[in-house]
Amino acid sequence: MHTSKRFLGFALPWIVGIAGLVLPIQIGTRAQAHGRGQARAAAPSYRAPRTADGKPDLNGIWQAVNEANWDIQPHAAGFGRVVALGAADATPPGLGIVDGGEIPYLPAALAKKRENFEKRLSLDPEIKCYLPGVPRAMYQGRPYQIIQSTNVIMMVFEFAGAVRTINMDKPTEAPADSWMGWSSGRWEGETLVVDSTGFNDQSWFDRAGNFHSDALHVVERFTATSADHLNYEVTIEDKNVFSRPWKLGMPLYRRKERNAQVMEFKCVEFAEELMYGHLRKQSAK
Amino acid sequence: MTIAIVVVVAMILPAAAQAPSSNAKAPAAKRWTMPRTPDGQPDLQGYWTNSSYVPMERANGVTKEFYTPEEAAAAAQRARDQDAEQATPGTTADVHYDHTQFGLDRSQSDLIQDLRTSLIYDPPTGRLPPITAEAQKRQADRAAARAMLGGTNDAVQNMSFSSRCLFMGGAGPPLLSATNYNTNYRIVQNARYVMILTEMIHDVRIIPLDGRPHLPKGVQQWFGDSRGRWEGDTLVVETTNFSEKNPFRGLASPSMRLTERFTRVSDEMIKYTFTVEDETAWAQPWSAAVPLKQTQGPLFEHACHEGNYSVANILAGARLDEQRAAEEAARKGRK
């Protein structure tokens, strides 16, 4: 008895340790089999802290850390858009966030995507400080804050001061098309599921010209996997542009700086000379 | 409708008539309990408007703080007539917008019936205090710099902030019904933050309640930097770090301090007051009361800049005018 206890005391940490090594590998393999194998294994047993009304607490300032805003598909490094900016504007290489890497464009849509890419310097809505749309706002590489209440969850983005309102009451129809869409949310255990429609056809998915129509339907799943990480998985549907639904996903990271806050980025004035400079009075400075 | 208005008036008057620092008490007409969030805070959440005909400053010749209901109705009618004048055919104002259409004039929105003769209640004159010599110089410098830029339609940077979808008066802070329409707000809160979303330009303010310090002094924002705390059942929000770009009374600056107080006084009303302090600009601090009234949602996405065709059209029109004038001058020169 005495011996076996001692044995266990010696062996248990090893058993737990080995299991700890093996299990993540297995989960990792499963995730890879699913698609791209980022750190988005099926949510482990992490249980998020609760809000006063008993829901998983996803409050905080979050940010994606990847190169998806340049191109959501896997891509090598590439030339930038502005010669004067040299290496500072060169496209950083990235593994992409699309499950399987390929986006199932319909033939005409693929042609339009290529045209968008060629004309990205003049067509990308981001350059004009237009609202980023969904899901682009979620991985634009800038911070955003989730403010969780009982009947509504707000997502407030640094870029252009964009706002998403997630209605947690009974779902309602979009009253009009919009850039950031019309979102209804619900809880499935640990996961916040957000279903969004009512988009216009103006926003892009990235700087590479990936796009959608006003038939876009986005279903997002947010699950806390640790105190500082959310697993973010998205299903994209748009019958006018894609031959079938497709998925993307990534981890989202909590901004941990003491006093982190979403600061003001009213970017309209930064885009005005670009947009209206050609209409300046010639003698005017 | 009439009954509702009477009730609202009854609720504002006693609360507003008290000293500004004292906590508002709901009138005893009907027992009312403060709605609270699951974590126990007074619940300020919902859709609110502050659309009103009460002017910022008391009109000349008016000496009292509150009108009688009859006087208030007459004052509102005068303001309504003024709005309607902008729709007089053949006037310049009428070319831009017909204020009687599209909900642009306040008479068509969810108006607050307030007996105040002015939003400003301190100083007791109901008028803004005098500005300092330094502030006068600042305003003069700004006007001179502005004149150097040329005409309003020479370049986009010369046009008004609202035309450019950069900043609408009243979006706050402070919350003011300075625009004629869409003065709608949504408040969402939890234990750690209060968020105020303004419908106009989807401007949004996130107010932390955790006592953290303000942004470093050298960092300024259009909307400043807000910090909140609960004093009893009143949300007190202090805002500093204002940018000089903020057009508030032409005098916003990093030395301006704004204190706002939100107290829910009924299901339909929030008592909202603010105090502006800046010894470099104003001879004394001043305060105003701008009640918030519950209104219907949802707020729409006001993608103002994204749909801003008018800036390009106005500038292009101005260039065309100049081109035609130049051609005309050349033709006359040839003769």
Chai-1 contact restraints between the chains, C-beta under 6 A:
chainA,res_idxA,chainB,res_idxB,connection_type,confidence,min_distance_angstrom,max_distance_angstrom,comment,restraint_id
A,A52,B,P38,contact,1.0,0.0,6.0,A-B,restraint_1
A,A52,B,D39,contact,1.0,0.0,6.0,A-B,restraint_2
A,D53,B,P38,contact,1.0,0.0,6.0,A-B,restraint_3
A,Y130,B,E306,contact,1.0,0.0,6.0,A-B,restraint_4
A,L131,B,A303,contact,1.0,0.0,6.0,A-B,restraint_5
A,I147,B,V188,contact,1.0,0.0,6.0,A-B,restraint_6
A,I147,B,Y193,contact,1.0,0.0,6.0,A-B,restraint_7
A,I147,B,M195,contact,1.0,0.0,6.0,A-B,restraint_8
A,Q148,B,N190,contact,1.0,0.0,6.0,A-B,restraint_9
A,S149,B,V188,contact,1.0,0.0,6.0,A-B,restraint_10
A,S149,B,N190,contact,1.0,0.0,6.0,A-B,restraint_11
A,V152,B,V188,contact,1.0,0.0,6.0,A-B,restraint_12
A,M154,B,V188,contact,1.0,0.0,6.0,A-B,restraint_13
A,M154,B,M195,contact,1.0,0.0,6.0,A-B,restraint_14
A,V156,B,V204,contact,1.0,0.0,6.0,A-B,restraint_15
A,V156,B,I206,contact,1.0,0.0,6.0,A-B,restraint_16
A,G161,B,V204,contact,1.0,0.0,6.0,A-B,restraint_17
A,V163,B,H202,contact,1.0,0.0,6.0,A-B,restraint_18
A,V163,B,V204,contact,1.0,0.0,6.0,A-B,restraint_19
A,S178,B,E301,contact,1.0,0.0,6.0,A-B,restraint_20
A,W179,B,A303,contact,1.0,0.0,6.0,A-B,restraint_21
A,N259,B,R212,contact,1.0,0.0,6.0,A-B,restraint_22
A,E264,B,Q221,contact,1.0,0.0,6.0,A-B,restraint_23
A,K266,B,W222,contact,1.0,0.0,6.0,A-B,restraint_24
A,V268,B,C165,contact,1.0,0.0,6.0,A-B,restraint_25
A,V268,B,L166,contact,1.0,0.0,6.0,A-B,restraint_26
A,V268,B,H305,contact,1.0,0.0,6.0,A-B,restraint_27
A,E269,B,L166,contact,1.0,0.0,6.0,A-B,restraint_28
A,E272,B,V156,contact,1.0,0.0,6.0,A-B,restraint_29
A,Y276,B,V156,contact,1.0,0.0,6.0,A-B,restraint_30
A,Y276,B,V311,contact,1.0,0.0,6.0,A-B,restraint_31
A,Y276,B,L315,contact,1.0,0.0,6.0,A-B,restraint_32
A,L279,B,L315,contact,1.0,0.0,6.0,A-B,restraint_33
A,L279,B,A316,contact,1.0,0.0,6.0,A-B,restraint_34
A,R280,B,A155,contact,1.0,0.0,6.0,A-B,restraint_35
A,K281,B,D154,contact,1.0,0.0,6.0,A-B,restraint_36
A,A284,B,G150,contact,1.0,0.0,6.0,A-B,restraint_37
A,A284,B,D154,contact,1.0,0.0,6.0,A-B,restraint_38
A,A284,B,A155,contact,1.0,0.0,6.0,A-B,restraint_39
